[in-house]
Amino acid sequence: MNVVTVWLAIDASDEDNGAMRVMPATQFAGDVDYDDVDLTVNTFPKEISKQFLNEAQAVTLCLQPNHASLHTAALFHGSEPNRSQRRRCGYTMRFMSTEVKYNTEAGFYHQIYLARGKDIAGNVYGDPDKPRQDLIEARLARVRRGH
């Protein structure tokens, strides 16, 4: 989990439109269980099991356009649905060491690229000149379903 995520706000992000929420210090929790969820209402097919979550500890990260949040991938994080009429758009960038092995068994949602250095972990990297058609089609199918 030697990964850092940068979420750059394109639009304002607040409680009404589903800003990201984090549970402080949970990056030290170690391995936790995940449950399958309904993909018609969720972005990813799994979420941390409820037994590991304490909503009273959650902190909402409200951001203005061009502001960013950074967090380790191990930090418990997520967002509620956008209940407003406003868009909540952000640009997500993830950075990981070349020593990190991307876990494709958990689901191949992302294509990864080697920005610099030499791969040590044995990852399969995307070719920016050749987008993966299966990922494009999966994303289009979700858009057509309204998600």
C-alpha positions as a printed Julia matrix, in Angstrom:
147×3 Matrix{Float64}:
   0.0    0.0     0.0
   2.89   2.34   -0.71
   0.56   4.53   -2.77
  -0.45   8.16   -2.46
  -3.61   9.55   -4.06
  -3.96  13.17   -5.1
  -7.55  14.3    -5.65
  -7.66  17.66   -7.43
 -11.03  19.4    -7.16
 -12.38  20.62  -10.49
 -15.64  21.7    -8.82
 -16.32  22.67   -5.22
 -16.69  19.57   -3.08
 -18.74  19.66    0.14
 -21.13  17.56    2.23
 -24.1   18.25   -0.06
 -22.47  16.98   -3.24
 -20.65  13.99   -1.8
 -17.23  15.24   -0.72
 -14.74  12.57    0.29
 -14.8   11.48    3.9
 -11.84   9.96    5.71
 -11.38   8.17    9.02
  -8.2    9.56   10.61
  -5.37   7.16   11.52
  -7.03   4.15    9.84
  -4.02   3.75    7.56
  -2.52   1.85   10.5
  -5.43  -0.63   10.77
  -3.69  -3.34    8.78
  -5.59  -5.87    6.7
  -9.38  -5.6     6.82
 -12.21  -7.48    5.19
 -14.18  -6.17    2.2
 -17.77  -6.86    1.18
 -19.26  -6.99   -2.3
 -21.62  -4.1    -3.12
 -24.2   -3.3    -5.76
 -22.47  -1.77   -8.8
 -25.68  -0.06   -9.89
 -25.27   2.35   -6.95
 -21.53   2.11   -6.18
 -18.43   3.06   -8.13
 -16.28   0.13   -7.02
 -17.43  -3.48   -6.48
 -16.19  -3.78   -2.9
 -16.16  -1.71    0.28
 -14.59  -2.09    3.7
 -16.77  -4.28    5.94
 -19.01  -2.22    8.22
 -17.5   -3.82   11.34
 -14.28  -1.85   10.73
 -16.0    1.53   10.27
 -16.87   4.14   12.87
 -18.85   6.88   11.13
 -18.54   9.12   14.2
 -14.82   9.46   13.43
 -15.31  10.39    9.76
 -14.08  13.81    8.62
 -15.44  15.46    5.47
 -12.82  17.02    3.18
 -14.47  20.12    1.72
 -12.46  21.51   -1.18
 -12.73  24.5    -3.48
 -11.85  24.26   -7.19
  -8.09  23.85   -7.72
  -7.57  22.66   -4.14
  -6.34  19.11   -3.57
  -6.28  16.42   -0.94
  -3.56  13.81   -0.57
  -3.95  10.52    1.22
  -2.39   7.11    1.45
  -4.37   4.33   -0.21
  -4.56   2.54    3.17
  -6.58   5.37    4.76
 -10.28   4.45    5.01
 -11.99   6.85    2.65
 -15.11   7.17    0.54
 -18.0    9.46   -0.21
 -21.74   9.63    0.13
 -23.92  10.1    -2.97
 -24.22  13.54   -4.48
 -27.59  14.71   -3.16
 -27.35  18.16   -4.72
 -28.0   19.48   -8.2
 -24.32  20.47   -8.47
 -21.62  18.43  -10.16
 -18.71  17.13   -8.06
 -15.85  16.56  -10.44
 -12.25  15.89   -9.53
  -9.13  14.51  -11.14
  -7.55  11.55   -9.38
  -3.85  10.78   -9.65
  -2.19   7.89   -7.88
   1.53   7.56   -7.43
   3.29   4.38   -6.35
   6.83   3.16   -6.07
   8.14   0.83   -8.77
   8.48  -1.69   -5.91
   4.67  -1.86   -5.54
   2.83  -4.7    -7.29
  -0.57  -3.58   -8.59
  -3.17  -6.14   -7.45
  -5.11  -7.03  -10.58
  -6.91  -9.84   -8.7
  -8.87  -7.21   -6.74
 -10.25  -5.86  -10.01
  -8.63  -4.23  -12.99
 -10.29  -0.79  -12.72
  -7.24   1.28  -13.56
  -4.55   1.25  -16.16
  -1.12   2.11  -14.77
   1.81   3.81  -16.45
   5.5    3.86  -15.64
   6.31   7.55  -15.24
   9.98   7.07  -14.43
  12.44   4.6   -13.04
  12.69   0.85  -13.55
   9.88  -1.54  -12.69
  10.89  -3.86   -9.85
   7.51  -5.42   -8.97
   6.65  -6.97  -12.33
   3.65  -4.79  -13.24
   2.01  -4.63  -16.63
   1.96  -1.02  -17.79
  -0.39   0.62  -20.23
   0.63   2.21  -23.48
  -0.67   5.81  -23.53
  -0.91   5.58  -27.32
  -3.16   2.49  -27.14
  -6.06   2.85  -24.68
  -7.51  -0.43  -23.4
 -10.8   -0.93  -25.2
 -12.27  -3.13  -22.43
 -11.83  -0.36  -19.85
 -13.35   2.2   -22.21
 -16.36  -0.03  -22.88
 -16.87  -0.74  -19.16
 -16.83   2.97  -18.36
 -19.26   3.72  -21.2
 -21.63   1.01  -19.96
 -21.62   2.59  -16.5
 -22.36   6.02  -17.97
 -25.26   4.57  -19.96
 -26.64   3.07  -16.71
 -26.43   6.52  -15.13
 -23.41   5.85  -12.89
